[in-house]
Amino acid sequence: MSFDAWLSKTKPVMPVIVVDRVQDAVPLANALLAGGVHFMEVTLRTDAALDAISEIRQHVPQAIVGVGTVTEPADLDRAQQAGAQFAISPGITDALCEQAKTLTLPFLPGVMTPSDILLGMAHGFQGFKFYPATAAGGVDMLKAFAGPFSAAWFCPTGGIDASNADQFLQLSNVPMVGGSWVCPTNLVRKRDWRAIEQLALGFVGH
């Protein structure tokens, strides 16, 4: 399934997740689902990430789980083999785009500048991760992008939290935001699934 198809059916938030222990993956995914969150980006920042994705795919089929922090083409291959349903990178390169086009999982390349967007569009992409969102100009930058890049849409990540997420989601070119505030690493490490569920409910249910 494509990002566009998913976006019409899910809540507009994607937690950026750091998983240290594979055994935490399933209860974490269930907590997010209970809070109304279906999209989940498991970052390649720990050795447990790919196995965590496999566990979620196997045991939590309602989740839409992908891999984040993709920085080289081999990451895309490993992500697809692990069962990831999408992949996201913090930046964009020709090599990443070319490799993504050979695979079946949707890819959201990271952009920060107009030149980044032009590179992605030249490779046929229309959806992008805008990162680091607040440091790169935030809402004002995305408003500026809307003119010359009217066909593009963005998932801003980096500096997004409950206090400013709605400002981004009010933009016509932002169907979704990403961030760690719904799923803080300290709560994952404490295995406080109830607190994570409440954070998710507090945002998607407001």
PANUPA-39061 format. One record per atom (N, C-alpha, C): x, y, z; residue number from 1; atom name; chain. Coordinates in Angstrom, 2 decimals, always signed. Each point is the difference from the previous one (the first is absolute). Layout:
BEGIN
X	Y	Z	NUM	CA	A
...
END
This chain:
BEGIN
+0.84	-1.20	+0.00	1	N	A
-0.84	+1.20	+0.00	1	CA	A
+0.88	+1.25	+0.00	1	C	A
-0.47	+1.08	-0.57	2	N	A
+0.76	+1.23	-0.07	2	CA	A
-0.26	+0.88	+1.22	2	C	A
+0.87	+0.98	+0.20	3	N	A
-0.22	+0.95	+1.09	3	CA	A
-1.34	+0.71	-0.17	3	C	A
-0.32	+0.39	-1.24	4	N	A
-1.23	+0.74	-0.24	4	CA	A
-1.21	-0.80	+0.44	4	C	A
-0.01	-1.29	-0.28	5	N	A
-1.12	-0.84	+0.39	5	CA	A
-0.09	-0.13	+1.52	5	C	A
+1.15	-0.14	+0.66	6	N	A
+0.01	-0.10	+1.45	6	CA	A
-0.49	+1.29	+0.66	6	C	A
+0.44	+1.13	-0.55	7	N	A
-0.28	+1.28	+0.64	7	CA	A
-1.50	+0.29	+0.05	7	C	A
-0.74	-0.55	-0.92	8	N	A
-1.45	+0.23	-0.01	8	CA	A
-0.72	-0.80	+1.08	8	C	A
+0.73	-0.94	+0.65	9	N	A
-0.64	-0.91	+0.94	9	CA	A
+0.56	+0.08	+1.42	9	C	A
+1.05	+0.76	+0.22	10	N	A
+0.66	-0.02	+1.30	10	CA	A
+0.07	+1.39	+0.62	10	C	A
+0.33	+0.02	+1.29	11	N	A
+0.18	+1.26	+0.70	11	CA	A
+1.30	+0.68	-0.46	11	C	A
+0.05	+1.34	+0.09	12	N	A
+1.11	+0.73	-0.62	12	CA	A
+1.25	+0.12	+0.86	12	C	A
+0.38	-1.07	+0.68	13	N	A
+1.22	+0.07	+0.81	13	CA	A
+0.76	-1.32	-0.15	13	C	A
+1.32	+0.11	-0.12	14	N	A
+0.85	-1.18	-0.11	14	CA	A
+1.09	+0.08	+1.07	14	C	A
-0.10	-0.82	+1.06	15	N	A
+1.03	+0.00	+1.02	15	CA	A
+1.35	-0.42	-0.57	15	C	A
+1.03	+0.70	+0.41	16	N	A
+1.37	-0.38	-0.33	16	CA	A
+0.52	-0.79	+1.19	16	C	A
+0.25	-1.29	-0.22	17	N	A
+0.19	-0.95	+1.08	17	CA	A
+1.44	-0.52	+0.07	17	C	A
+0.53	-0.05	+1.20	18	N	A
+1.29	-0.64	+0.26	18	CA	A
-0.27	-1.22	+0.88	18	C	A
+0.33	-1.19	-0.51	19	N	A
-0.23	-1.25	+0.73	19	CA	A
+1.35	-0.63	+0.34	19	C	A
+0.26	-0.15	+1.29	20	N	A
+1.25	-0.62	+0.45	20	CA	A
-0.12	-1.51	+0.13	20	C	A
-1.23	-0.48	+0.32	21	N	A
-0.22	-1.42	+0.27	21	CA	A
-1.10	-0.52	-0.91	21	C	A
+0.29	-1.06	-0.72	22	N	A
-0.97	-0.56	-0.94	22	CA	A
-1.29	-0.36	+0.71	22	C	A
+0.09	-0.48	+1.23	23	N	A
-1.20	-0.44	+0.73	23	CA	A
-0.94	+1.16	+0.34	23	C	A
+0.48	+1.23	-0.16	24	N	A
-0.88	+1.14	+0.26	24	CA	A
-0.83	+0.38	-1.21	24	C	A
+0.32	-0.53	-1.16	25	N	A
-0.61	+0.46	-1.24	25	CA	A
-1.51	-0.22	-0.03	25	C	A
-0.44	-1.19	+0.32	26	N	A
-1.43	-0.33	-0.10	26	CA	A
-0.83	+0.76	+1.02	26	C	A
+0.37	+0.01	+1.30	27	N	A
-0.82	+0.78	+0.94	27	CA	A
+0.01	+1.50	-0.32	27	C	A
+1.10	+0.49	-0.53	28	N	A
+0.04	+1.41	-0.40	28	CA	A
-0.97	+0.27	-1.14	28	C	A
+0.03	-0.84	-1.01	29	N	A
-0.91	+0.17	-1.13	29	CA	A
-1.45	-0.09	+0.44	29	C	A
-0.29	-0.93	+0.89	30	N	A
-1.37	-0.13	+0.51	30	CA	A
-0.43	+1.23	+0.79	30	C	A
+0.92	+0.59	+0.75	31	N	A
-0.32	+1.21	+0.76	31	CA	A
-0.33	+1.15	-0.94	31	C	A
+0.76	+0.14	-1.07	32	N	A
-0.25	+1.07	-0.96	32	CA	A
-1.33	-0.22	-0.71	32	C	A
-0.26	-1.23	-0.38	33	N	A
-1.29	-0.30	-0.64	33	CA	A
-1.17	+0.31	+0.94	33	C	A
+0.15	-0.35	+1.26	34	N	A
-1.05	+0.28	+0.98	34	CA	A
-0.23	+1.51	+0.14	34	C	A
+1.05	+0.77	-0.29	35	N	A
-0.11	+1.45	+0.05	35	CA	A
-0.44	+0.62	-1.31	35	C	A
-0.31	-0.84	-0.99	36	N	A
-0.51	+0.50	-1.28	36	CA	A
+1.06	+0.29	-1.05	36	C	A
+1.24	-0.42	+0.25	37	N	A
+1.10	+0.25	-0.95	37	CA	A
+0.31	-1.27	-0.76	37	C	A
+0.01	+0.08	-1.34	38	N	A
+0.28	-1.16	-0.83	38	CA	A
+1.37	+0.04	-0.67	38	C	A
+0.45	+1.17	-0.40	39	N	A
+1.32	+0.15	-0.59	39	CA	A
+1.07	-0.08	+1.08	39	C	A
+1.09	-0.70	-0.28	40	N	A
+1.11	-0.13	+0.94	40	CA	A
+1.31	-0.05	-0.77	40	C	A
+0.89	+0.93	+0.31	41	N	A
+1.32	+0.03	-0.64	41	CA	A
+1.04	-0.48	+1.01	41	C	A
+0.53	-1.19	-0.20	42	N	A
+1.04	-0.55	+0.87	42	CA	A
+1.35	+0.38	-0.60	42	C	A
+0.76	+0.79	+0.73	43	N	A
+1.24	+0.53	-0.54	43	CA	A
+1.14	-1.01	+0.09	43	C	A
+0.90	+0.09	-0.97	44	N	A
+1.18	-0.88	-0.02	44	CA	A
+1.09	+0.57	+0.89	44	C	A
-0.36	+0.27	+1.24	45	N	A
+0.98	+0.56	+0.95	45	CA	A
+0.45	-1.03	+1.02	45	C	A
-0.59	-1.20	-0.06	46	N	A
+0.40	-1.07	+0.91	46	CA	A
+0.09	-1.30	-0.78	46	C	A
+0.70	-0.96	+0.58	47	N	A
+0.13	-1.31	-0.64	47	CA	A
-1.32	-0.77	-0.02	47	C	A
-0.94	+0.41	+0.85	48	N	A
-1.27	-0.72	+0.10	48	CA	A
-1.02	+0.44	-1.03	48	C	A
+0.27	+1.06	-0.75	49	N	A
-1.03	+0.63	-0.83	49	CA	A
-0.64	-0.94	-1.01	49	C	A
+0.80	-0.69	-0.79	50	N	A
-0.56	-0.83	-1.07	50	CA	A
-0.76	-1.19	+0.56	50	C	A
+0.51	-0.61	+1.04	51	N	A
-0.72	-1.10	+0.63	51	CA	A
-1.30	+0.50	+0.63	51	C	A
+0.02	+1.21	+0.53	52	N	A
-1.21	+0.58	+0.57	52	CA	A
-1.07	+0.18	-1.08	52	C	A
+0.40	+0.44	-1.17	53	N	A
-0.94	+0.16	-1.10	53	CA	A
-0.60	-1.35	-0.38	53	C	A
+0.83	-1.00	-0.09	54	N	A
-0.49	-1.35	-0.33	54	CA	A
-1.01	-0.49	+1.01	54	C	A
+0.27	+0.25	+1.28	55	N	A
-0.93	-0.43	+1.06	55	CA	A
-1.34	+0.73	-0.12	55	C	A
+0.05	+1.28	-0.25	56	N	A
-1.24	+0.77	-0.13	56	CA	A
-0.80	-0.47	-1.21	56	C	A
+0.67	-0.23	-1.11	57	N	A
-0.70	-0.48	-1.19	57	CA	A
-0.68	-1.34	+0.26	57	C	A
+0.67	-0.87	+0.75	58	N	A
-0.52	-1.34	+0.24	58	CA	A
-1.15	-0.01	+1.01	58	C	A
+0.13	+0.82	+1.04	59	N	A
-0.94	-0.11	+1.12	59	CA	A
-1.00	+1.15	+0.11	59	C	A
+0.24	+1.09	-0.71	60	N	A
-0.91	+1.16	+0.07	60	CA	A
-0.36	+0.42	-1.42	60	C	A
-0.80	-0.79	-0.68	61	N	A
-0.26	+0.27	-1.42	61	CA	A
-0.75	+1.30	-0.27	61	C	A
-0.65	+0.56	+1.02	62	N	A
-0.72	+1.26	-0.20	62	CA	A
+0.96	+1.19	-0.13	62	C	A
+1.22	-0.16	+0.47	63	N	A
+0.98	+1.09	-0.04	63	CA	A
+0.54	+0.17	-1.42	63	C	A
+0.36	+1.22	-0.31	64	N	A
+0.72	+0.31	-1.24	64	CA	A
+1.40	+0.41	+0.44	64	C	A
+0.94	-0.93	-0.09	65	N	A
+1.32	+0.22	+0.60	65	CA	A
+1.07	+0.08	-1.08	65	C	A
+0.83	+1.01	+0.14	66	N	A
+1.09	+0.18	-0.95	66	CA	A
+1.30	+0.28	+0.71	66	C	A
+1.02	+0.25	-0.79	67	N	A
+1.34	+0.22	+0.52	67	CA	A
+0.42	+1.45	-0.26	67	C	A
+0.64	+0.60	+1.00	68	N	A
+0.51	+1.35	-0.15	68	CA	A
+1.51	+0.04	+0.15	68	C	A
+0.56	+1.19	-0.21	69	N	A
+1.45	+0.21	+0.07	69	CA	A
+0.72	-0.87	-1.04	69	C	A
-0.59	-0.11	-1.17	70	N	A
+0.63	-0.69	-1.13	70	CA	A
+1.03	+0.94	-0.61	70	C	A
+1.25	-0.41	-0.05	71	N	A
+1.05	+0.88	-0.49	71	CA	A
+0.78	-0.56	-1.19	71	C	A
-0.19	-1.27	-0.33	72	N	A
+0.71	-0.59	-1.13	72	CA	A
-0.88	-1.05	-0.67	72	C	A
+0.26	-0.29	-1.26	73	N	A
-0.87	-0.94	-0.73	73	CA	A
-0.16	-1.35	+0.68	73	C	A
+1.04	-0.51	+0.63	74	N	A
-0.11	-1.30	+0.67	74	CA	A
-1.05	+0.01	+1.10	74	C	A
-0.21	+1.17	+0.62	75	N	A
-1.03	+0.11	+1.03	75	CA	A
-1.38	-0.31	-0.58	75	C	A
-0.24	+0.44	-1.22	76	N	A
-1.28	-0.25	-0.64	76	CA	A
-0.21	-1.49	-0.25	76	C	A
+1.04	-0.67	-0.45	77	N	A
-0.09	-1.44	-0.23	77	CA	A
-0.31	-0.73	+1.30	77	C	A
+0.72	+0.36	+1.05	78	N	A
-0.21	-0.66	+1.29	78	CA	A
-1.39	+0.28	+0.55	78	C	A
-0.47	+1.20	-0.23	79	N	A
-1.33	+0.37	+0.48	79	CA	A
-1.08	-0.83	-0.69	79	C	A
+0.11	-0.16	-1.31	80	N	A
-1.00	-0.79	-0.71	80	CA	A
+0.05	-1.46	+0.44	80	C	A
+1.19	-0.52	+0.19	81	N	A
+0.15	-1.39	+0.44	81	CA	A
-0.61	-0.21	+1.39	81	C	A
+0.05	+1.03	+0.84	82	N	A
-0.55	-0.09	+1.36	82	CA	A
-1.52	+0.14	+0.02	82	C	A
-0.58	+0.38	-1.13	83	N	A
-1.44	+0.15	-0.06	83	CA	A
-0.50	+1.42	+0.15	83	C	A
+0.90	+0.98	-0.02	84	N	A
-0.42	+1.39	+0.12	84	CA	A
-0.99	+0.35	-1.11	84	C	A
-0.99	+0.79	+0.33	85	N	A
-1.01	+0.40	-0.97	85	CA	A
+0.32	+1.33	-0.68	85	C	A
+0.97	+0.70	+0.52	86	N	A
+0.47	+1.24	-0.62	86	CA	A
+1.37	+0.31	+0.57	86	C	A
+0.68	+0.95	-0.63	87	N	A
+1.33	+0.42	+0.47	87	CA	A
+0.11	+1.51	-0.08	87	C	A
+0.74	+0.56	+0.96	88	N	A
+0.17	+1.45	+0.08	88	CA	A
+1.47	+0.32	+0.25	88	C	A
+0.50	+1.00	-0.70	89	N	A
+1.39	+0.41	+0.20	89	CA	A
+0.05	+1.43	+0.54	89	C	A
+1.08	+0.36	+0.72	90	N	A
+0.12	+1.37	+0.49	90	CA	A
+0.46	+0.97	-1.08	90	C	A
+0.50	-0.52	-1.12	91	N	A
+0.47	+0.81	-1.10	91	CA	A
-0.24	-0.71	-1.32	91	C	A
+0.52	+0.57	-1.07	92	N	A
-0.26	-0.57	-1.33	92	CA	A
+1.30	-0.11	-0.80	92	C	A
+0.16	-1.13	-0.68	93	N	A
+1.12	-0.19	-0.92	93	CA	A
-0.52	-0.73	-1.24	93	C	A
+0.74	+0.13	-1.09	94	N	A
-0.36	-0.74	-1.21	94	CA	A
+0.00	-1.49	+0.27	94	C	A
+0.99	-0.46	+0.76	95	N	A
+0.12	-1.44	+0.25	95	CA	A
-1.22	-0.54	+0.75	95	C	A
-0.47	+0.72	+1.01	96	N	A
-1.18	-0.43	+0.74	96	CA	A
-1.24	-0.03	-0.90	96	C	A
-0.17	+1.04	-0.78	97	N	A
-1.18	+0.06	-0.87	97	CA	A
+0.02	-1.11	-1.04	97	C	A
+1.14	-0.24	-0.59	98	N	A
+0.10	-1.05	-1.02	98	CA	A
-0.28	-1.36	+0.60	98	C	A
+0.53	-0.26	+1.18	99	N	A
-0.23	-1.30	+0.63	99	CA	A
-1.47	-0.16	+0.40	99	C	A
-0.59	+1.07	+0.51	100	N	A
-1.40	-0.07	+0.41	100	CA	A
-0.90	-0.36	-1.17	100	C	A
+0.34	+0.45	-1.18	101	N	A
-0.84	-0.27	-1.17	101	CA	A
+0.06	-1.45	-0.44	101	C	A
+0.99	-0.75	+0.49	102	N	A
+0.09	-1.42	-0.34	102	CA	A
-0.77	-0.88	+0.97	102	C	A
-0.50	+0.59	+1.09	103	N	A
-0.66	-0.76	+1.05	103	CA	A
-1.50	+0.29	-0.01	103	C	A
-0.73	-0.76	+0.81	104	N	A
-1.45	+0.17	+0.03	104	CA	A
-0.49	+0.87	+1.16	104	C	A
+0.86	+0.29	+0.97	105	N	A
-0.48	+0.79	+1.13	105	CA	A
+0.07	+1.49	-0.32	105	C	A
-1.05	+0.75	+0.36	106	N	A
+0.00	+1.44	-0.23	106	CA	A
+1.16	+0.66	+0.76	106	C	A
+0.56	+1.05	-0.60	107	N	A
+1.17	+0.69	+0.56	107	CA	A
-0.30	+1.48	+0.12	107	C	A
+0.31	+0.56	+1.18	108	N	A
-0.18	+1.42	+0.27	108	CA	A
+1.38	+0.61	+0.23	108	C	A
+0.59	+0.60	-1.03	109	N	A
+1.33	+0.59	+0.19	109	CA	A
-0.06	+1.29	+0.81	109	C	A
+1.05	+0.25	+0.76	110	N	A
+0.06	+1.21	+0.79	110	CA	A
+0.50	+1.18	-0.81	110	C	A
-0.64	+1.16	+0.19	111	N	A
+0.40	+1.22	-0.70	111	CA	A
+0.04	+1.16	+0.98	111	C	A
+0.79	+1.02	-0.37	112	N	A
+0.04	+1.21	+0.81	112	CA	A
-0.01	+1.25	-0.87	112	C	A
+0.39	-0.14	-1.27	113	N	A
+0.14	+1.16	-0.88	113	CA	A
-0.77	-0.22	-1.30	113	C	A
-0.24	+1.09	-0.76	114	N	A
-0.61	-0.16	-1.32	114	CA	A
+0.80	-0.93	-0.92	114	C	A
+1.31	+0.06	+0.09	115	N	A
+0.82	-0.88	-0.85	115	CA	A
-0.23	-1.47	+0.35	115	C	A
-0.16	-0.30	+1.29	116	N	A
-0.31	-1.37	+0.42	116	CA	A
-1.31	-0.47	-0.63	116	C	A
-1.00	+0.88	+0.05	117	N	A
-1.31	-0.36	-0.55	117	CA	A
+0.08	-0.23	-1.50	117	C	A
+0.72	+0.86	-0.70	118	N	A
+0.17	-0.16	-1.44	118	CA	A
+0.67	-1.34	-0.32	118	C	A
+1.00	-0.37	+0.80	119	N	A
+0.66	-1.29	-0.21	119	CA	A
-1.00	-1.14	+0.17	119	C	A
-0.80	+0.06	+1.07	120	N	A
-0.98	-1.05	+0.23	120	CA	A
-1.05	-0.07	-1.10	120	C	A
-0.47	+1.15	-0.45	121	N	A
-1.00	+0.02	-1.05	121	CA	A
+0.57	-0.51	-1.32	121	C	A
+1.28	+0.26	-0.23	122	N	A
+0.64	-0.52	-1.21	122	CA	A
+0.04	-1.52	+0.00	122	C	A
-0.01	-0.58	+1.20	123	N	A
-0.03	-1.47	+0.13	123	CA	A
-1.43	-0.54	+0.07	123	C	A
-0.98	+0.89	-0.08	124	N	A
-1.38	-0.43	-0.03	124	CA	A
-0.73	+0.00	+1.33	124	C	A
+0.62	+0.56	+1.05	125	N	A
-0.64	+0.03	+1.32	125	CA	A
-0.79	+1.29	+0.19	125	C	A
-1.13	-0.11	+0.68	126	N	A
-0.81	+1.17	+0.32	126	CA	A
-0.18	+0.20	+1.50	126	C	A
+0.23	-1.04	+0.79	127	N	A
-0.09	+0.09	+1.45	127	CA	A
+1.38	+0.04	+0.61	127	C	A
+0.19	+0.85	+1.00	128	N	A
+1.31	+0.19	+0.59	128	CA	A
-0.09	+0.18	+1.51	128	C	A
+1.05	-0.41	+0.68	129	N	A
+0.18	+0.35	+1.41	129	CA	A
+0.71	+1.35	+0.04	129	C	A
-0.58	+0.98	+0.68	130	N	A
+0.65	+1.30	+0.15	130	CA	A
+0.73	-0.01	+1.33	130	C	A
+1.33	+0.01	-0.06	131	N	A
+0.82	-0.20	+1.20	131	CA	A
+1.29	+0.80	-0.09	131	C	A
+0.43	+0.59	+1.12	132	N	A
-0.69	+0.15	+1.29	132	CA	A
-0.99	+1.16	-0.07	132	C	A
-1.24	-0.27	+0.22	133	N	A
-1.08	+0.92	-0.36	133	CA	A
+0.12	+1.38	+0.63	133	C	A
+0.05	+0.07	+1.32	134	N	A
-0.01	+1.32	+0.63	134	CA	A
+1.31	+0.74	-0.24	134	C	A
+1.12	-0.71	+0.00	135	N	A
+1.29	+0.64	-0.25	135	CA	A
+0.13	+0.49	-1.44	135	C	A
-0.74	-0.63	-0.92	136	N	A
+0.11	+0.34	-1.42	136	CA	A
-1.05	+1.01	-0.46	136	C	A
-0.69	+0.62	+0.94	137	N	A
-0.95	+1.04	-0.39	137	CA	A
-1.44	-0.30	+0.34	137	C	A
-0.29	-1.23	+0.41	138	N	A
-1.31	-0.34	+0.51	138	CA	A
-1.16	+0.31	-0.91	138	C	A
-1.06	+0.51	+0.59	139	N	A
-1.24	+0.28	-0.72	139	CA	A
+0.24	+0.98	-1.14	139	C	A
+0.78	+1.04	+0.24	140	N	A
+0.24	+1.01	-1.05	140	CA	A
+0.70	-0.61	-1.21	140	C	A
+0.95	-0.89	+0.22	141	N	A
+0.69	-0.63	-1.12	141	CA	A
-0.97	-0.87	-0.80	141	C	A
-0.84	-0.76	+0.67	142	N	A
-0.95	-0.85	-0.70	142	CA	A
-1.03	+0.82	-0.78	142	C	A
-0.38	+1.14	+0.54	143	N	A
-0.88	+0.90	-0.75	143	CA	A
+0.69	+0.48	-1.27	143	C	A
+1.29	+0.30	+0.11	144	N	A
+0.75	+0.45	-1.18	144	CA	A
+0.13	-1.11	-1.03	144	C	A
+0.14	-1.24	+0.45	145	N	A
+0.10	-1.13	-0.92	145	CA	A
-1.28	-0.20	-0.81	145	C	A
-1.15	+0.38	+0.57	146	N	A
-1.29	-0.31	-0.62	146	CA	A
-0.16	+0.64	-1.38	146	C	A
+0.64	+1.13	-0.22	147	N	A
-0.13	+0.66	-1.30	147	CA	A
+0.72	-0.74	-1.12	147	C	A
+1.33	-0.07	+0.06	148	N	A
+0.72	-0.66	-1.09	148	CA	A
-0.14	-1.51	-0.03	148	C	A
-0.38	-0.60	+1.13	149	N	A
-0.10	-1.46	+0.07	149	CA	A
-1.42	-0.41	+0.38	149	C	A
-0.97	+0.45	-0.80	150	N	A
-1.40	-0.21	+0.34	150	CA	A
-0.41	-1.47	-0.01	150	C	A
+0.75	-0.85	-0.70	151	N	A
-0.34	-1.42	-0.07	151	CA	A
+0.62	-0.81	+1.13	151	C	A
+0.89	+0.63	+0.77	152	N	A
+0.72	-0.72	+1.05	152	CA	A
-0.73	+0.07	+1.33	152	C	A
+0.16	-1.05	+0.81	153	N	A
-0.50	+0.03	+1.37	153	CA	A
+1.13	-0.39	+0.95	153	C	A
-0.15	+0.38	+1.27	154	N	A
+1.11	-0.12	+0.95	154	CA	A
-0.48	-0.57	+1.33	154	C	A
+0.87	-0.80	+0.60	155	N	A
-0.16	-0.45	+1.38	155	CA	A
+1.12	+0.66	+0.80	155	C	A
-0.26	+1.14	+0.64	156	N	A
+1.04	+0.66	+0.78	156	CA	A
+0.34	-0.77	+1.26	156	C	A
+1.28	-0.10	+0.28	157	N	A
+0.51	-0.69	+1.19	157	CA	A
+1.21	+0.76	+0.50	157	C	A
+0.14	+0.05	+1.31	158	N	A
+1.13	+0.72	+0.59	158	CA	A
-0.47	+1.27	+0.66	158	C	A
-0.18	-0.07	+1.32	159	N	A
-0.50	+1.15	+0.72	159	CA	A
-1.52	+0.07	+0.06	159	C	A
-0.67	-1.05	-0.48	160	N	A
-1.47	-0.03	+0.05	160	CA	A
-0.43	-0.64	+1.33	160	C	A
-0.98	+0.61	+0.64	161	N	A
-0.57	-0.58	+1.21	161	CA	A
-1.46	+0.41	+0.11	161	C	A
-0.62	-0.34	+1.11	162	N	A
-1.43	+0.27	+0.15	162	CA	A
-0.32	+1.49	-0.04	162	C	A
+0.98	+0.84	+0.30	163	N	A
-0.27	+1.44	+0.05	163	CA	A
-0.03	+0.65	-1.38	163	C	A
+0.64	-0.60	-0.99	164	N	A
+0.04	+0.64	-1.32	164	CA	A
-0.46	-0.89	-1.14	164	C	A
-0.34	-1.26	+0.27	165	N	A
-0.39	-0.91	-1.07	165	CA	A
-1.19	+0.53	-0.80	165	C	A
-0.98	+0.56	+0.68	166	N	A
-1.19	+0.49	-0.70	166	CA	A
+0.33	+1.14	-0.96	166	C	A
+0.99	+0.81	+0.32	167	N	A
+0.40	+1.08	-0.90	167	CA	A
+0.48	-0.55	-1.34	167	C	A
+0.70	-1.12	+0.05	168	N	A
+0.47	-0.64	-1.23	168	CA	A
-1.14	-0.68	-0.72	168	C	A
-0.88	-0.68	+0.74	169	N	A
-1.07	-0.76	-0.62	169	CA	A
-1.06	+0.90	-0.65	169	C	A
-0.01	+1.27	+0.34	170	N	A
-0.92	+0.93	-0.65	170	CA	A
+0.42	+0.35	-1.42	170	C	A
+1.25	-0.32	-0.35	171	N	A
+0.51	+0.31	-1.34	171	CA	A
-0.53	-1.01	-1.01	171	C	A
-0.33	+0.47	-1.19	172	N	A
-0.58	-0.87	-1.03	172	CA	A
+0.98	-1.04	-0.51	172	C	A
+1.30	+0.24	+0.14	173	N	A
+0.99	-0.95	-0.51	173	CA	A
+0.59	-0.89	+1.10	173	C	A
-0.67	-0.02	+1.17	174	N	A
+0.46	-0.83	+1.12	174	CA	A
-1.14	-0.90	+0.47	174	C	A
-0.06	-1.25	-0.50	175	N	A
-1.03	-0.92	+0.46	175	CA	A
+0.36	-0.75	+1.28	175	C	A
+1.27	+0.10	+0.40	176	N	A
+0.47	-0.79	+1.14	176	CA	A
+1.23	+0.66	+0.61	176	C	A
+0.17	-0.19	+1.30	177	N	A
+1.21	+0.46	+0.68	177	CA	A
+0.65	-1.20	+0.69	177	C	A
+1.30	+0.10	+0.21	178	N	A
+0.72	-1.05	+0.71	178	CA	A
+0.70	+0.57	+1.22	178	C	A
+0.18	-0.83	+1.02	179	N	A
+0.69	+0.47	+1.19	179	CA	A
+0.07	-1.07	+1.06	179	C	A
+0.85	+0.25	+0.97	180	N	A
+0.20	-0.97	+1.07	180	CA	A
-0.84	+0.29	+1.23	180	C	A
-0.75	+1.12	+0.00	181	N	A
-0.72	+0.37	+1.22	181	CA	A
-1.11	-0.99	+0.33	181	C	A
-0.55	-0.67	-0.99	182	N	A
-1.06	-0.99	+0.26	182	CA	A
+0.59	-1.27	+0.59	182	C	A
+1.28	-0.22	-0.24	183	N	A
+0.62	-1.26	+0.40	183	CA	A
+1.42	+0.27	+0.52	183	C	A
+0.13	+0.73	+1.11	184	N	A
+1.32	+0.38	+0.50	184	CA	A
+0.86	-1.22	+0.34	184	C	A
+1.27	+0.08	-0.32	185	N	A
+0.90	-1.12	+0.23	185	CA	A
+0.06	-0.38	+1.47	185	C	A
-0.09	+0.98	+0.90	186	N	A
+0.07	-0.34	+1.42	186	CA	A
-1.18	-0.84	+0.44	186	C	A
-1.19	+0.24	-0.58	187	N	A
-1.16	-0.81	+0.35	187	CA	A
+0.10	-1.40	-0.61	187	C	A
+0.58	-0.09	-1.20	188	N	A
+0.21	-1.32	-0.60	188	CA	A
+0.95	-0.81	+0.86	188	C	A
+1.07	+0.63	+0.44	189	N	A
+0.99	-0.72	+0.81	189	CA	A
-0.57	-0.41	+1.36	189	C	A
-0.96	+0.78	+0.50	190	N	A
-0.66	-0.37	+1.26	190	CA	A
-1.16	-0.96	-0.22	190	C	A
-0.31	-0.24	-1.27	191	N	A
-1.12	-0.87	-0.38	191	CA	A
-1.32	+0.51	+0.59	191	C	A
-0.17	+1.29	-0.06	192	N	A
-1.22	+0.62	+0.52	192	CA	A
-0.99	+0.12	-1.16	192	C	A
-0.59	-1.13	-0.38	193	N	A
-0.87	-0.03	-1.16	193	CA	A
-1.27	+0.81	+0.23	193	C	A
-0.48	+0.03	+1.22	194	N	A
-1.20	+0.78	+0.29	194	CA	A
+0.24	+1.49	-0.23	194	C	A
+1.16	+0.49	+0.40	195	N	A
+0.31	+1.42	-0.20	195	CA	A
+0.10	+0.33	-1.49	195	C	A
+0.58	-0.92	-0.77	196	N	A
+0.11	+0.22	-1.45	196	CA	A
-1.38	-0.01	-0.64	196	C	A
-0.85	-0.92	+0.43	197	N	A
-1.37	-0.01	-0.52	197	CA	A
-0.72	+1.31	+0.30	197	C	A
+0.19	+0.53	+1.20	198	N	A
-0.65	+1.25	+0.38	198	CA	A
+0.53	+1.18	-0.80	198	C	A
+1.30	+0.01	-0.27	199	N	A
+0.56	+1.07	-0.82	199	CA	A
-0.59	-0.03	-1.41	199	C	A
-0.13	-1.20	-0.55	200	N	A
-0.58	-0.12	-1.33	200	CA	A
-1.45	+0.45	+0.01	200	C	A
-0.77	-0.46	+0.97	201	N	A
-1.39	+0.41	+0.10	201	CA	A
-0.14	+1.51	+0.17	201	C	A
+0.93	+0.56	+0.76	202	N	A
-0.06	+1.43	+0.28	202	CA	A
+0.17	+0.84	-1.26	202	C	A
+0.71	-0.56	-0.99	203	N	A
+0.18	+0.76	-1.23	203	CA	A
-1.06	-0.33	-1.06	203	C	A
-0.12	-1.28	-0.33	204	N	A
-0.90	-0.36	-1.09	204	CA	A
-1.46	+0.15	+0.38	204	C	A
-0.27	+0.01	+1.31	205	N	A
-1.39	+0.12	+0.43	205	CA	A
-0.44	+1.42	+0.29	205	C	A
+0.94	+0.96	-0.16	206	N	A
-0.37	+1.37	+0.37	206	CA	A
-0.80	+0.69	-1.08	206	C	A
END
